[in-house]
Amino acid sequence: MCLGIPGQIVKITDVQRQMALVDVSGVQREVSLECVVDDYHPLARCVGNWVLVHVGFAMSLINEGEAEATLKVLRELGEVQAELLAMRESASSPPSNVPATPLPELVGQT
């Protein structure tokens, strides 16, 4: 599964290589804009735009509304992941209402 994370282009860092600094939820990373730059959308017009970032590349341009909606879903998924992890960790120990000693009728049976 490919997952693109929304980020906003902060500044162009290398014109020759079409690289830019992108802010992804407060974390700034250098990414390639090679996939989003064309005659209609030149490098000079990229600053301030939102992009979907995947493995160091801006894969597509998106609008701010799409970016906000995607970030919201990703945050919610993060919360779900934390809940699933907590459930998985609690499953490794028996619930407090289950006796720790085996039931007498099961002792000695193999």
C-alpha positions in Angstrom: 0.0 0.0 0.0 1.3 3.4 -0.9 0.6 6.2 1.5 1.0 9.8 0.6 1.4 12.3 3.5 0.2 15.9 2.9 2.9 18.6 3.2 3.2 22.2 2.3 6.1 23.4 0.2 8.1 26.0 2.3 10.9 26.9 -0.1 12.9 25.7 -3.1 16.3 24.4 -1.9 17.9 23.3 -5.2 16.6 24.6 -8.5 18.7 22.3 -10.7 17.5 19.1 -8.9 14.0 20.5 -8.3 14.2 19.9 -4.6 12.2 21.7 -1.9 11.7 21.9 1.8 8.2 20.6 2.7 6.5 20.9 6.0 4.7 17.7 7.0 2.8 18.3 10.3 5.5 20.5 11.7 8.4 18.3 10.4 10.4 19.7 7.6 11.9 17.4 5.0 13.6 17.9 1.7 11.7 16.3 -1.2 11.9 16.1 -4.9 9.3 18.1 -6.9 10.2 16.4 -10.1 6.8 14.6 -10.4 4.7 17.8 -9.9 6.7 20.4 -11.9 5.6 20.9 -15.5 5.1 23.7 -18.0 1.7 24.6 -16.5 3.1 24.5 -12.9 6.7 25.6 -12.9 9.1 25.3 -10.0 8.7 29.1 -9.2 5.0 28.6 -8.5 5.4 25.7 -6.1 6.1 27.5 -2.8 3.0 27.5 -0.6 1.3 24.6 -2.5 0.2 21.4 -0.8 1.5 18.0 -2.1 1.2 14.4 -1.2 4.7 13.2 -0.2 5.8 9.5 -0.6 9.4 8.2 -0.1 11.0 11.6 -0.7 8.9 12.6 -3.7 6.0 15.0 -4.0 3.7 12.7 -6.0 0.8 15.1 -6.7 -0.5 18.6 -6.0 -3.5 18.8 -3.8 -5.6 21.7 -2.4 -5.5 22.8 1.2 -9.0 21.2 1.9 -7.8 17.8 0.7 -4.6 18.2 2.8 -6.6 19.0 6.0 -9.0 16.1 5.4 -6.2 13.6 4.8 -4.3 14.8 7.9 -7.4 14.4 10.0 -7.9 10.8 8.8 -4.3 10.0 9.4 -4.5 11.4 12.9 -7.6 9.3 13.6 -5.9 6.2 12.2 -3.0 6.9 14.6 -5.4 6.9 17.5 -6.9 3.6 16.3 -3.4 2.1 16.0 -2.7 3.2 19.6 -6.0 1.5 20.7 -5.2 -1.7 18.8 -1.7 -1.8 20.3 -3.2 -1.4 23.8 -5.7 -4.2 23.1 -2.9 -6.4 21.8 -0.7 -5.8 24.9 -3.6 -6.4 27.3 -4.4 -9.7 25.5 -1.1 -11.1 26.4 -2.1 -11.3 30.1 -5.2 -13.0 31.3 -8.2 -10.8 32.4 -8.3 -10.1 36.1 -11.6 -12.1 36.5 -10.0 -15.3 35.2 -8.5 -17.7 37.8 -4.7 -18.0 37.4 -4.8 -21.7 38.5 -6.1 -24.4 36.2 -9.5 -25.9 36.8 -9.4 -29.2 38.7 -11.2 -31.2 36.0 -8.5 -30.2 33.5 -5.5 -31.0 35.7 -3.7 -34.2 34.6 -5.5 -34.5 31.2 -3.3 -34.5 28.2 
